[in-house]
Amino acid sequence: MKKQFTATVYILDQGQVLLIYHKKLGKWLPPGGHLELNELPHEGAIREAKEETGLDVELILQENLWVDRWNAKSIPRPYFCMIEEIAARADEPAHQHIDLLYIAKPLHKELVHNHAETSGLRWFNAAEIAVLKGDEEIFIETQETIRHLLAEFSPTKL
């Protein structure tokens, strides 16, 4: 089965998470998408955040070790990784996404919605995420991830 690398970024601010409404899927999702040729995963996450929300973001790093030498340099590691099953569509067979998921905070507050694949974006708090219908309005794993992140990264930890 074909595998494609993607990067996703959960943008957190003041106890809320920013989600986009993906028209084709009909669900609320964090910004993300396919990595471009020769693009590093963290670069893809930052690019997707900017393209889909207008925000410049700063990744929240959680490194065990950071190397910065002439011959080897660390890059930001994802908060976690998933393999996602993507169903066949008329123009594409079933495939998998190897999704590298990052956490970020916004560097400014001006949202810009101008992405063709989305029809809206908004900030959600934990209570608003909890009432979304899992697998109808939001993927259950996205809901679970947000619940974890909002509990783990309180406004005082960012």
N, C-alpha and C positions, 0 to 999 in steps of 0.2 A: 504494500500500500504506500502511496506517495505521502511523504512527510514534508511539511513546510514550517519554517521557523517564524514565529511571531513574537512581538513584545507588547505587553500590556502595562498600563500604569494606573494605580489607584492613587488619586490625588486627594489628600486629606487636609482639612482646615477647620479649626474650631469645632471639633467633634462631628464633622460632616464629611461626606464623600461626594465627589463630583461624578455624575454619570451622564452618558449620552444615550439618546433613544435611537437605536439602530432600526431604520425603516424596514430593511429586508427581513430581519429576524423578528421584528416586533417586540423587542425587549430592551430594558435598561441595562447598559454595560459600561464598564470603565473604558476609557480611550485605549485604543490599541490597533495593531494591524501587522501585516507582513513586513519582515525586514527587507530592506533593499540590498542589492548586490554590494558586497564589501562593507556593509553597515554593521557596526557592533551592536549587540542587543540593547545596551543602555542608551545608545544614540537613537535607536529606533523608538524606544519608549518616550524619550524627550521629544523627538520629532512628531510622533503621533499625538502627544498631548497638545503640542502647539497647533498642528493641523486641525484637530477635532474640537478644540476648546478656545484657541487663541492665547492660552496661558503659557508663559515660560515657567518651568518648574525646576525645583532642586530635588534630586533624588535623596532619599533618606538612606544613608549607608549603614550597613551592619556587617562590617568586615571582621574576620578573624585575624587577618594579617594583611598588611599593605606593603607591597614591594614597589620600589621606584628606582630602578637601576637602568643603566644604559642598554642592557640587553634583555631586560624583562620588567614589565610594568603591570601592576594590578589594574583591573577594570572593575567598575561597580558590579557586584554580583546581584542576581535577582533575590527578592525576598523568598520566593518559592517558584517552582516550575510545575507545569502540568502538561499532560498529553490529552488533547481534546479530539473527539470523534466528530468529524464534519460530514454531514449527510450529503448524498449526491444531489445535485441540482441539474436542471436542464443543460447547462453549459459546462458542468464540471462533475467528474466522478467523485465518489466518497474518498476522503483523504483524512489525514491527521494534522493537527497543528501541535508543534512543540512550542508551548507558550512560556516565555520567560517573563515573570510578573514582578514589577517594581512598585515601590511606594514613593510618593513624592509630596512635596508641599508647594503651593503656588508662590511665585515671586511677586505677583501683583494680583489684583482682583478683577480686572476687566475681561469678562468672558466675551468671546466672539463666536457666534454660530454661523458658519458658512461652509459646512462640509456636506457634500452631496449624499453621503450614505446615512446621514443622521437627520432627525427632524426636531431635535430639541436637546437641551442640556440643562441640568439643574443640580443643586446641592441637596443631599438627603441626610437626615440624621438617623440614628439607630431605630427610632420608633417608626419612621416613614419606611425604612427598608423592611422592617418586620411585617408590615401590612401588605407589601407587594405580594401578589400571588405567584408562588414559586413555580417555575417552568412555564408560566403563562406570561407574566410581566417581566420576569427576571429569572435567569438560570439559578437553580437552587445552590449550586456551588459558588456562584457570585454572591448570593445572599449570605451564605455561610462565611465566605471570605471577609465580606464587609463587617459582619458581626464581630469576627475575630479582630480585624484591624482597628475598628472603633473602640473596642475594649482594650486592646494592647497599646494603642497610640492615643492616649487621652490628649486634650489640648495642651496640657502642661509638659508632655513628653516631646512635642514637636518643637 
